[in-house]
Each structure stands twice: as C-alpha cells, then as structure tokens.
Amino acid sequence: MIQLGFLANGEMLGWDYGKLCHYVRESGYDCVELIDDIIFAPGKTAADNEALTKALADNGLKISEVLLQHDLVIPDVDARRASIETIKTNLKKVADLGVTTANLFTGPVPWNPDPVIVGRHVSAGTAWKWVFEAFDEILPVAEQCGVKLAVENVWGMLVHDFYTNQYLQSRYDSPFLGVNLDPSHEVLYGNTDMEFLVKGWGKNKIFHVHLKDAVGIAEPGRFTFPVIGEGNVNFKAFFDALKEIGYEGCASVEFESWGYRATTYGGKHAPAAPDMRKLLDLYL
C-alpha cells in the first residue's frame, strides 16, 4: 500500500517536533518529509534528535525522506565544494536518524537572483562534469551509510525531466541511486503520460514520490503549481500506475500553491495538510 506524507514548510518549520508530528498525523498522513537546513541547523544537538525520534514514535509517524537539496552547478569552486561537503555530512546525520532516503537535485537553482543558465553561463559539458564529480563523491558515502539517493527533476536545472535524469542514472550502477518522482516538473516539459513515466522508472528506481500539480511551461513566470487536481497532472493515472508496479513507498504532498496559500490560508502553510489529504481520496 502506498504511504502518504506531507512536506513541512512555512510556519511549520518553527514548530516543536511534538506539535509538528501530531499535526501531520492528525491530518491523515503516515509520513512527514523534512528539510536538512532545519533539522540539522547549527546548534542542533543529540537531544534534538532524541526529541524528534520520540515525537515520531509517539504519533506513529516516520520520516519519508530528508531534503538535501544543494546546488551542484555553481561556477565558484569553493561554493560547489561546500555543497558537496554539506550533502556528505548530512547524509551521515540522516543515517543516524534511521532515515533511509535523501532527496537531491542537481542545480543550477533557477529561482536564485541572476541564476546560472546552462548553455549561456556554463556549457552543458562543464555542468555535467561538475555533477558527475559531485556524485562520484556523494554516492559512495550514501552507500556506506545505507541511505538511498532520490534525485528529483526540477524545472530549469540540469536534471529537469525523465530523460536528463536517465542520463545521470546511466552513469552509475548502484541500488542506492534512484529518483524522487515529481510529475509536476515533467508536465512543464510536455511529459504528460503518467503511465510511461512511472513504468519507465519502475519499482526499483522510484525511491520516493512528490505529489504536486502544474500548468504552464518551464520558463520563469510562465507556469504555476496549482492545488492538486487543477493542473495538467493526471493523478488517477499516476496512482494507478504506481499501484500496478507495486510501489509501496511514500507519496508526499509538496504544497507550492503560493498564491492560494496567500489568499486562502492567510499565508499559513499548515492548513494545506488536511485539505490536500482530503483531495487525495479522489485518486487513491
């Protein structure tokens, strides 16, 4: 059976672990997805990890994955090195928490001010060289820690769709390298066949799933991530395909309907959790 999760964001990131885990569980989820910059922030201690572990156990909840999303396509050598080292360090912390999946993307981050654009500021060959050099270091650490790397396709990045992620995956032969399948980024590039995407990866390569809708094209200002069911992702076909391949991991709501959050939820993120959970019943 597919497990359902929610990616904590917004004001939820400032909640204590007991409140966070209780709220996510009461909203109807099996898992919570967390961000490394928050749970591994400077000043966090072993006592904080113990508090998180206790809150999870008290609420019958588990961490589906931790986001280790740090840019790997950066011309500045020191900044690129810092990203790699942060990922390697935090992989060990993920393992210490007993979490078995970490989410990575490649970069360049397109929402940064003056973003790096592959083909304009750096050649595709150089960008891939940097990413391969990073994964050459990161993947052995993940294997040693027993943490699976779920690489996510993200609009505007080097790895942005099924085909570019396949290129990355084809370089390595490791059961610890797979994907975080997010259909929203696929439809921005015209990849709308959910059955093809799910079966193209298969059960052994899909380590985690994000649930997010999208409409538009992958250019700044020309797309949005609306509420689930209001975009171009066929969630019925998506879930049917996941069930057909026997996927039993987590499908986690990544709520990024910023306009809806501002106008309907008064800028709060937490109200999206129970509302999106109810919407999922239409597709399960």
C-alpha positions as CSV (number, residue, x, y, z in Angstrom):
1,M,0.0,0.0,0.0
2,I,1.2,3.5,-0.9
3,Q,2.0,5.6,2.2
4,L,1.1,9.3,2.2
5,G,3.2,12.1,3.5
6,F,3.4,15.9,3.8
7,L,6.4,18.1,3.3
8,A,6.6,20.5,6.3
9,N,7.2,24.1,5.2
10,G,6.3,27.7,6.1
11,E,5.5,28.3,9.8
12,M,5.6,24.6,10.4
13,L,9.4,24.7,10.3
14,G,9.3,26.7,13.6
15,W,7.1,24.3,15.4
16,D,8.5,22.0,18.1
17,Y,8.7,18.4,16.9
18,G,5.8,17.2,19.1
19,K,3.4,19.7,17.6
20,L,4.6,19.1,14.1
21,C,4.3,15.3,14.2
22,H,1.0,15.4,15.9
23,Y,-0.5,17.8,13.4
24,V,0.8,15.8,10.4
25,R,-0.6,12.6,11.8
26,E,-3.9,14.1,12.7
27,S,-4.2,15.5,9.2
28,G,-4.2,11.9,7.9
29,Y,-0.6,11.2,6.9
30,D,1.7,8.3,7.5
31,C,4.9,10.2,6.9
32,V,6.5,13.6,7.3
33,E,9.1,15.0,4.9
34,L,11.8,17.3,6.4
35,I,14.5,19.7,5.2
36,D,18.1,19.3,6.3
37,D,18.7,23.1,6.8
38,I,16.0,22.9,9.6
39,I,16.6,19.6,11.4
40,F,20.4,19.9,11.1
41,A,20.7,23.6,11.6
42,P,23.7,24.9,13.6
43,G,23.1,24.5,17.3
44,K,21.0,21.3,16.9
45,T,22.1,18.6,19.4
46,A,21.7,15.0,20.1
47,A,18.9,15.9,22.4
48,D,17.1,17.5,19.5
49,N,17.4,14.2,17.5
50,E,16.1,12.3,20.5
51,A,13.1,14.7,20.7
52,L,12.4,14.2,17.0
53,T,12.6,10.4,17.3
54,K,10.3,10.5,20.3
55,A,7.7,12.7,18.6
56,L,7.7,10.4,15.6
57,A,7.2,7.3,17.7
58,D,4.5,8.9,19.9
59,N,2.5,9.7,16.8
60,G,3.1,6.6,14.8
61,L,4.8,8.6,12.1
62,K,8.0,8.2,10.2
63,I,10.3,10.5,8.1
64,S,9.8,9.6,4.5
65,E,13.0,11.4,3.3
66,V,15.1,14.4,4.1
67,L,15.8,17.1,1.5
68,L,19.5,17.5,0.9
69,Q,19.0,20.0,-1.9
70,H,22.2,21.9,-2.5
71,D,23.3,23.4,-5.8
72,L,26.0,21.4,-7.7
73,V,26.1,23.6,-10.8
74,I,28.0,26.6,-9.4
75,P,30.9,28.2,-11.2
76,D,32.5,29.2,-7.9
77,V,34.7,26.2,-6.9
78,D,34.5,26.9,-3.2
79,A,30.8,27.2,-3.2
80,R,30.4,24.0,-5.2
81,R,32.8,22.2,-2.8
82,A,30.7,23.5,0.2
83,S,27.5,22.0,-1.4
84,I,29.2,18.6,-1.8
85,E,30.6,18.6,1.7
86,T,27.3,19.6,3.2
87,I,25.5,16.8,1.4
88,K,28.1,14.2,2.5
89,T,28.0,15.4,6.2
90,N,24.2,15.4,6.3
91,L,23.9,12.0,4.7
92,K,25.6,10.7,7.8
93,K,23.1,12.6,10.0
94,V,20.2,11.2,8.0
95,A,21.5,7.7,8.6
96,D,21.9,8.4,12.4
97,L,18.2,9.3,12.4
98,G,17.4,5.9,10.9
99,V,16.1,7.5,7.7
100,T,16.8,5.6,4.5
101,T,16.1,8.1,1.8
102,A,17.5,11.5,0.9
103,N,16.4,13.9,-1.8
104,L,18.9,15.6,-4.1
105,F,18.7,17.9,-7.0
106,T,21.5,19.0,-9.4
107,G,21.1,22.7,-9.9
108,P,21.6,25.3,-11.1
109,V,18.9,26.8,-8.9
110,P,16.7,28.8,-11.3
111,W,14.9,30.9,-8.7
112,N,18.1,32.4,-7.4
113,P,18.8,36.1,-8.3
114,D,20.8,36.2,-11.5
115,P,20.6,32.4,-11.9
116,V,23.3,30.3,-13.8
117,I,21.8,29.2,-17.1
118,V,23.3,26.1,-18.7
119,G,24.2,26.9,-22.3
120,R,24.6,30.6,-21.5
121,H,26.8,31.0,-18.5
122,V,28.3,27.5,-18.5
123,S,28.4,24.8,-21.2
124,A,26.3,21.6,-20.8
125,G,29.5,19.6,-20.9
126,T,31.0,21.5,-18.0
127,A,27.8,21.4,-16.0
128,W,27.6,17.6,-16.4
129,K,31.3,17.3,-15.4
130,W,30.6,19.1,-12.2
131,V,27.5,17.0,-11.4
132,F,29.4,13.7,-12.1
133,E,32.3,14.8,-10.0
134,A,29.9,15.5,-7.1
135,F,28.0,12.2,-7.4
136,D,31.4,10.4,-7.7
137,E,32.0,11.6,-4.1
138,I,28.4,11.6,-2.7
139,L,27.2,8.2,-3.9
140,P,29.9,6.1,-2.1
141,V,29.1,8.0,1.2
142,A,25.4,7.2,0.7
143,E,26.2,3.5,0.0
144,Q,28.4,3.4,3.2
145,C,25.6,5.0,5.2
146,G,22.8,2.8,3.7
147,V,20.9,5.9,2.5
148,K,19.2,5.9,-0.9
149,L,19.7,9.0,-3.1
150,A,16.4,10.0,-4.7
151,V,17.3,12.5,-7.4
152,E,14.5,14.9,-8.2
153,N,13.9,16.5,-11.6
154,V,13.4,20.3,-11.2
155,W,12.4,22.8,-13.8
156,G,15.4,24.9,-15.1
157,M,18.0,22.6,-13.7
158,L,20.5,20.3,-15.5
159,V,18.4,17.3,-14.4
160,H,14.9,18.5,-15.1
161,D,12.9,15.6,-16.7
162,F,12.8,11.9,-17.2
163,Y,15.4,11.9,-20.0
164,T,18.0,14.0,-18.3
165,N,17.7,12.0,-15.0
166,Q,18.1,8.8,-17.0
167,Y,21.4,10.2,-18.3
168,L,22.6,10.8,-14.8
169,Q,21.4,7.3,-13.6
170,S,23.0,5.5,-16.6
171,R,26.5,6.6,-15.4
172,Y,26.2,4.6,-12.2
173,D,25.3,1.1,-11.3
174,S,24.1,1.3,-7.7
175,P,21.0,0.2,-5.9
176,F,21.4,3.4,-3.8
177,L,20.8,5.8,-6.7
178,G,17.2,6.3,-7.9
179,V,14.6,9.0,-8.3
180,N,12.2,11.2,-6.4
181,L,9.4,11.1,-9.0
182,D,7.6,14.5,-9.1
183,P,5.1,14.6,-12.0
184,S,4.7,18.4,-11.8
185,H,8.1,19.1,-13.3
186,E,7.5,16.5,-16.0
187,V,4.3,18.2,-17.4
188,L,6.1,21.5,-17.6
189,Y,8.3,19.9,-20.2
190,G,5.3,18.2,-22.0
191,N,5.8,14.8,-20.4
192,T,2.1,14.1,-19.5
193,D,2.0,10.3,-19.9
194,M,1.9,9.3,-16.3
195,E,1.9,5.5,-17.0
196,F,5.0,5.9,-19.2
197,L,6.9,7.9,-16.5
198,V,6.1,5.5,-13.7
199,K,6.7,2.3,-15.6
200,G,9.8,3.9,-17.3
201,W,11.4,4.1,-13.9
202,G,9.9,1.1,-12.3
203,K,9.5,0.0,-8.7
204,N,13.3,-0.5,-8.1
205,K,14.2,3.1,-9.1
206,I,11.4,5.1,-7.6
207,F,12.6,5.7,-4.0
208,H,10.1,8.5,-3.2
209,V,7.2,10.4,-4.8
210,H,6.2,14.1,-4.6
211,L,2.5,15.0,-5.2
212,K,2.3,18.4,-6.9
213,D,0.3,19.7,-9.8
214,A,1.5,22.1,-12.5
215,V,0.2,24.1,-15.5
216,G,2.3,26.1,-18.0
217,I,5.8,25.7,-19.5
218,A,9.2,25.6,-17.8
219,E,10.1,29.2,-18.1
220,P,10.1,31.8,-15.3
221,G,6.7,33.5,-14.9
222,R,5.0,31.1,-17.3
223,F,3.9,28.3,-15.0
224,T,2.3,27.7,-11.6
225,F,1.9,24.8,-9.2
226,P,-1.9,24.9,-8.5
227,V,-3.8,22.8,-6.0
228,I,-3.8,19.1,-6.7
229,G,-6.3,18.3,-9.5
230,E,-6.3,21.8,-11.1
231,G,-3.3,21.3,-13.3
232,N,-2.1,19.0,-16.1
233,V,-1.1,16.0,-14.0
234,N,-3.4,13.1,-14.4
235,F,-3.3,11.9,-10.8
236,K,-5.7,9.0,-11.3
237,A,-3.4,7.5,-14.0
238,F,-0.4,8.3,-11.8
239,F,-1.7,6.4,-8.8
240,D,-3.0,3.6,-10.9
241,A,0.5,3.1,-12.4
242,L,2.2,3.3,-9.0
243,K,-0.2,0.6,-7.8
244,E,0.4,-1.5,-10.9
245,I,4.2,-1.6,-10.4
246,G,3.7,-2.4,-6.7
247,Y,5.1,0.8,-5.3
248,E,4.8,0.8,-1.5
249,G,6.9,3.8,-0.6
250,C,5.8,7.3,0.3
251,A,3.9,9.8,-1.9
252,S,4.4,13.1,-0.2
253,V,2.4,16.3,-0.8
254,E,4.7,19.2,-1.8
255,F,2.4,22.1,-1.5
256,E,3.7,25.1,-3.5
257,S,0.5,26.8,-4.5
258,W,1.8,30.1,-3.2
259,G,-1.0,32.3,-4.4
260,Y,-3.6,30.0,-2.9
261,R,-1.7,29.9,0.4
262,A,-1.6,33.7,0.5
263,T,-5.2,34.3,-0.4
264,T,-7.0,31.3,1.2
265,Y,-4.8,30.4,4.1
266,G,-3.6,33.8,5.1
267,G,0.0,32.9,4.3
268,K,-0.1,29.9,6.5
269,H,1.2,26.5,5.2
270,A,-0.3,24.1,7.8
271,P,-3.9,24.4,6.6
272,A,-2.9,22.8,3.3
273,A,-2.1,19.5,5.0
274,P,-5.6,18.3,5.9
275,D,-7.2,19.9,2.8
276,M,-4.7,18.2,0.4
277,R,-5.2,14.9,2.2
278,K,-8.9,15.0,1.5
279,L,-8.3,15.7,-2.2
280,L,-6.1,12.6,-2.4
281,D,-9.1,10.4,-1.6
282,L,-10.4,11.3,-5.1
283,Y,-7.4,9.4,-6.7
284,L,-6.5,6.6,-4.4
